[in-house]
Amino acid sequence: MVQISTHHRPGLAITLRLAAIFLFMCMAALIKVATATVPAGQAVFFRSFFAFPVILLWLWQQHDLRTGLIPHNLMGHIWRGLFGTMAMGLTFSALGLLPLPEVTAIGYATPLFTVIFAALFLGERVRLFRLSAVGLGLIGVMIVMAPRLTATGADTLTAAATLGAVFALAAAILRALVQIHVRRLVQTEHTAAIVFYFSLTATLLAACTWPLGALTGWPALEWVTPGWDIAGLMIAAGLVGGVAQIIVTSSFRFGPAAMLAPFDYVSMIYASLIGWVVFSELPTLTILAGSALVIFGGILIIWRERQLGLDRTKSKENVPPQSTPS
């Protein structure tokens, strides 16, 4: 296997990360327009299918295509693909029902739930500091969602917005489960395999939603024949999403995850600008206040994770070398 060299170039790493986040927000905007016409399952299929060739070409160019086709933990890839595809579908559904900045803000709950699940499923010790940060972030999430969950009235728009908030939160929880599975997968799997098999399983699972409309009789699940404009938007979303996935993966070659993670919160700026320009949506003061708490809690968790990582590294360095038998 060809080894890809890594270099500490923080400026380039941050630039790549910001570019990838902007592309992901552009992809979300394209999906938001498309889901007004097509069901979420069909949008997930287009997003995954048309990202797949881009990712295959990238893996081939990186000499990782062969590695990407060799799974060591097939069930781990299947579970990661299942949770990831469900999270994508719920996010796309939420985008069709809520403003882009609001969906983005609720999505910030993912690292909070990741800490909780890491304690439950990976046996990680979570002390008071991280628990307090999680609690602070969850309060922020509830502030963002409160207007939707406490809205009164039986009109369709109010009910749809409440359902959208629930979808966005469920997607954040599922993405946290994805993070847990990825933490397990990286112990045995190459990054190329994780990227490849997620794209493959997402495409296949999304295709399975095609007959659901006819089988269940629910119009919301029924695939439609989109016009060229909507089909073009979904194809563009797939291509943009594939490029964004490559760029965000490449950013880790030039900077550590702990340094790059806080820049994910720039997505709120992008979401607000795109929401304002494209959809005439502006985040409310409630969304901004709740987002600030969620972001603050997330940054505290990232900082603490970095400190714990440094402590673990120092502990390993302080362990005296073991003598080997001659």
C-alpha positions in Angstrom: 0.0 0.0 0.0 1.3 3.4 -0.9 1.8 5.6 2.1 0.4 9.2 1.8 2.7 11.7 3.4 1.3 14.2 5.9 2.7 17.6 6.7 1.8 20.1 9.4 0.5 23.0 7.3 -2.2 24.6 9.5 -3.0 27.4 7.0 -3.7 25.0 4.2 -5.6 22.6 6.6 -7.9 25.3 7.8 -8.5 26.6 4.2 -9.5 23.1 3.1 -11.7 22.7 6.1 -13.5 26.0 5.5 -13.9 25.2 1.8 -15.4 21.8 2.5 -17.9 23.3 5.0 -18.9 25.9 2.5 -19.5 23.1 -0.2 -21.5 21.0 2.3 -23.7 24.1 3.0 -24.1 24.6 -0.8 -25.1 20.9 -1.1 -27.6 21.4 1.7 -29.1 24.4 -0.1 -29.4 22.3 -3.4 -31.1 19.5 -1.5 -33.5 22.0 0.3 -34.7 23.1 -3.1 -35.0 19.6 -4.4 -36.9 18.2 -1.5 -39.8 20.5 -2.2 -40.4 18.2 -5.1 -38.8 14.8 -4.4 -38.9 12.6 -1.3 -35.9 12.5 1.0 -35.0 8.9 0.0 -34.7 9.8 -3.6 -32.6 12.8 -2.7 -30.3 10.6 -0.7 -29.9 8.2 -3.7 -28.9 11.1 -6.0 -26.6 12.5 -3.4 -24.9 9.2 -2.8 -24.9 7.8 -6.4 -23.4 10.9 -8.0 -20.8 11.3 -5.3 -19.7 7.7 -5.8 -17.8 8.1 -9.1 -16.0 11.2 -7.7 -14.9 9.2 -4.6 -13.9 6.2 -6.7 -11.8 8.5 -9.0 -10.1 10.0 -5.9 -9.4 6.7 -4.3 -7.8 5.5 -7.6 -5.7 8.6 -7.9 -4.5 8.1 -4.3 -3.7 4.5 -5.0 -6.2 3.5 -2.3 -8.9 1.9 -4.5 -7.6 -1.6 -3.8 -7.5 -0.9 -0.1 -11.0 0.6 -0.2 -12.3 -2.7 -1.5 -10.9 -4.8 1.3 -13.1 -4.6 4.5 -11.9 -6.2 7.7 -15.1 -5.5 9.6 -18.0 -5.8 7.2 -20.7 -5.6 9.8 -19.2 -2.4 11.1 -19.4 -0.9 7.7 -23.0 -2.0 7.3 -24.0 -0.5 10.7 -22.1 2.7 9.9 -23.8 2.9 6.5 -27.3 2.2 8.0 -27.0 4.9 10.6 -25.3 7.4 8.3 -28.0 6.9 5.5 -30.8 7.3 8.0 -29.2 10.5 9.4 -28.8 11.8 5.8 -32.4 11.1 5.0 -33.7 12.7 8.2 -31.5 15.8 7.6 -32.8 16.1 4.0 -36.4 15.8 5.3 -35.7 18.5 7.9 -34.3 20.8 5.2 -37.6 20.6 3.4 -39.5 21.7 6.5 -37.2 24.2 8.3 -34.9 27.1 7.5 -31.3 26.1 6.7 -29.8 28.0 9.7 -32.2 26.2 12.1 -31.3 22.7 10.8 -27.6 23.6 11.1 -28.0 24.8 14.7 -29.8 21.6 15.8 -27.2 19.6 14.0 -24.6 21.0 16.4 -25.9 18.5 19.0 -24.0 15.7 17.3 -20.7 16.0 19.4 -22.8 16.3 22.6 -24.5 13.0 21.9 -21.2 11.5 20.8 -19.7 12.1 24.3 -22.8 10.4 25.9 -22.6 7.4 23.5 -18.8 7.0 24.0 -19.4 6.6 27.7 -22.3 4.1 27.1 -20.9 2.0 24.3 -17.1 2.5 24.3 -16.6 2.6 28.1 -14.9 6.0 28.0 -14.8 7.8 31.3 -16.7 11.1 31.2 -16.0 13.3 34.1 -17.8 16.4 35.4 -16.2 18.9 33.0 -17.4 17.2 29.8 -20.8 16.3 31.4 -21.2 20.0 32.2 -20.3 21.0 28.6 -22.8 18.4 27.3 -25.5 19.8 29.6 -24.8 23.3 28.5 -25.0 22.3 24.9 -28.2 20.4 25.3 -29.8 23.5 27.0 -28.8 25.4 23.8 -30.4 22.7 21.6 -33.6 22.9 23.6 -33.6 26.7 23.3 -33.4 26.4 19.5 -36.1 23.7 19.4 -38.4 25.3 22.0 -40.5 27.5 19.6 -41.2 24.4 17.4 -42.0 22.0 20.3 -44.2 24.5 22.2 -46.0 25.9 19.2 -49.8 25.7 19.4 -52.2 25.4 16.6 -53.3 22.6 14.3 -52.2 24.3 11.0 -50.1 22.3 8.6 -47.1 24.6 8.6 -46.8 24.5 12.4 -47.1 20.7 12.5 -44.5 20.4 9.7 -42.0 22.7 11.4 -42.3 20.6 14.6 -41.8 17.4 12.7 -38.8 19.0 11.0 -37.2 19.9 14.3 -37.7 16.3 15.5 -36.1 15.0 12.3 -33.1 17.3 12.7 -32.6 16.2 16.3 -32.9 12.5 15.4 -30.4 13.0 12.6 -27.9 14.5 15.1 -28.4 11.5 17.4 -27.8 9.1 14.5 -24.7 11.0 13.4 -23.4 10.6 16.9 -23.9 6.8 16.6 -22.0 7.1 13.3 -19.1 8.7 15.1 -19.0 5.9 17.6 -18.9 3.3 14.8 -16.2 5.2 13.0 -14.1 5.3 16.1 -14.3 1.5 16.1 -13.7 1.1 12.4 -10.5 3.2 12.3 -8.9 0.6 14.6 -9.0 -2.0 11.8 -10.1 -0.2 8.6 -8.3 2.1 6.3 -9.9 5.5 5.7 -10.4 4.6 2.1 -12.5 1.6 3.1 -14.7 3.7 5.4 -15.3 6.3 2.6 -15.9 3.7 -0.1 -18.3 1.5 1.8 -20.3 4.3 3.2 -20.9 5.7 -0.3 -21.8 2.2 -1.6 -24.2 1.3 1.3 -25.8 4.7 1.2 -26.5 4.3 -2.5 -28.0 0.8 -2.1 -30.0 1.7 1.0 -31.5 4.8 -0.6 -32.4 2.8 -3.7 -34.4 0.4 -1.4 -36.8 3.3 -0.6 -38.0 3.4 -4.3 -40.9 0.9 -3.8 -41.8 2.2 -0.3 -44.4 4.7 -1.6 -46.3 2.0 -3.4 -46.0 -0.5 -0.6 -47.1 1.8 2.2 -49.4 4.1 0.3 -47.7 7.2 1.7 -47.3 9.9 -0.9 -44.4 11.5 1.0 -42.3 8.4 0.3 -43.2 7.9 -3.4 -40.4 8.6 -5.8 -41.3 11.0 -8.6 -39.9 11.7 -12.1 -38.2 15.1 -11.6 -37.9 17.7 -14.2 -34.5 18.4 -15.7 -34.0 21.4 -13.3 -34.6 19.4 -10.1 -32.6 16.4 -11.5 -29.8 18.8 -12.2 -29.9 20.1 -8.7 -29.7 16.7 -7.2 -26.9 15.6 -9.5 -25.0 18.8 -8.6 -25.6 18.0 -4.9 -24.0 14.6 -5.3 -21.0 16.0 -7.2 -20.5 18.9 -4.7 -21.0 16.5 -1.7 -18.4 14.1 -3.2 -15.9 16.9 -3.7 -16.6 18.3 -0.2 -16.0 14.8 1.3 -12.6 14.5 -0.5 -11.6 18.0 0.6 -12.5 17.5 4.3 -10.6 14.2 4.3 -7.6 15.8 2.7 -7.6 18.5 5.3 -6.5 15.9 7.9 -3.3 15.4 6.0 -2.2 18.9 6.9 -3.5 19.4 10.4 -4.8 17.5 13.4 -8.5 16.9 14.0 -8.5 18.8 17.4 -7.2 21.9 15.6 -9.8 21.7 12.8 -12.9 20.7 14.7 -13.8 24.2 16.0 -14.0 25.5 12.4 -17.0 23.3 11.8 -19.1 26.0 13.6 -18.4 28.4 10.8 -21.2 26.5 9.0 -23.7 28.8 10.9 -22.2 31.8 9.1 -22.4 30.0 5.8 -25.9 28.7 6.5 -27.1 32.2 7.5 -25.7 33.8 4.4 -27.0 31.2 2.0 -30.4 31.2 3.8 -30.6 34.9 3.5 -29.5 35.2 -0.1 -31.2 32.1 -1.6 -34.3 31.5 0.7 -34.8 34.9 2.3 -34.3 33.1 5.7 -32.6 34.8 8.6 -31.8 33.1 12.0 -34.0 34.4 14.8 -32.5 35.7 18.1 -33.7 32.4 19.7 -31.7 30.3 17.2 -28.6 32.5 17.6 -28.8 32.4 21.4 -29.3 28.6 21.5 -26.5 28.1 18.8 -24.1 30.2 20.9 -24.6 27.8 23.9 -24.3 24.7 21.7 -21.2 26.0 20.1 -19.7 27.0 23.4 -20.4 23.5 24.9 -19.0 21.9 21.8 -15.8 23.9 21.9 -15.3 23.0 25.6 -15.7 19.3 24.7 -13.2 19.7 21.8 -10.7 21.5 24.1 -11.1 18.8 26.8 -10.7 16.0 24.2 -7.5 17.6 23.0 -6.2 17.9 26.6 -7.0 14.2 27.2 -5.2 13.3 24.0 -2.1 15.2 25.1 -2.2 13.6 28.5 -2.4 10.1 26.9 0.5 10.9 24.7 2.6 12.1 27.6 1.7 9.0 29.6 2.9 6.8 26.7 6.1 8.8 26.4 6.8 8.4 30.1 6.5 4.6 30.1 10.0 3.1 30.2 10.8 0.9 27.2 10.3 -2.8 27.8 13.4 -5.0 27.5 13.1 -7.6 24.8 14.5 -11.1 25.4 17.6 -11.9 23.5 
